[in-house]
């Protein structure tokens, strides 16, 4: 279902840092209502924390809140709106698609604004995923790398320089990995460290082209692949799994973990078997 975005006034100065999330939401209104909704919810929650409660800020946030309430009612039958587990799976799926698209093209030296946009949007969506709790190790690494790479590509574009494909390597490191040694501030360091945008904006690139379609064969070591233009996973056996089925499997795995907390081994094993059956056959156990 395509969405009509909220009619908002100009973002108040003190809430400027939420603008990128609103922009990404707008770009997804006609493409993915789930992404639009959660981006705006993240913007609202962040804005409420930043607000100094001026009339301008309050009016802006109330209009955003009203849109979210109306939209949630309109999309009440969409589990990725009403269920956090399904929502997390949906947003993470799209963030990973964008990240893999950008990474594949970057490593192939296919530099363009679309690649920059995809890294940048992926980082924004990984931020949004924190609405559902702490990010996984993989998601945390992807977010840091996407933010770093977007800033690096942007700086190269502004300075008229040719970017170096893929991760930066230390001069004495022959492996094709990002150097993630940390200092006291916890940020990854490399021998070439471009300045990251301080407010998630990329000055000098006011607007990006439309978000690109995703290739059918992005680079990944996972056993499933993504179909272009479709929110499905494909297992090695060729079974197509929807985002909703993945969310159901995640629920079963969480229930299995919870059962172990209560020493209920039988229930834990049962739920794990159901999850495995669903992921390998695409069918729910009776």
Secondary structure, 3 states (H helix, E strand, C coil): CCCCCCCCCCCCHHHHHHHHHHHHHHHHCCCCHHHHHHHHHHHHHHHHHHCCCCHHHHHHHHHHHHHHHHHHHHCCCCHHHHCHHHHHHHHHHHHHHHHHHHHHHHHCCCCCHHHHHHHHHHHHHHHHHHHHCCCCHHHHHHHHHHHHHHHHHHHHHHHCCCCCCCCCCCCCCCCCCCCCCECCCCCECCCCCCCCCCCCCCCCCCCCCCCCCCCCCCCCCCCCEECCCCCEEECCCCCEEEHHHHHHHHHHHHHHHHHHHCCCHHHHHHHHHHHHHHHHHCCCCC
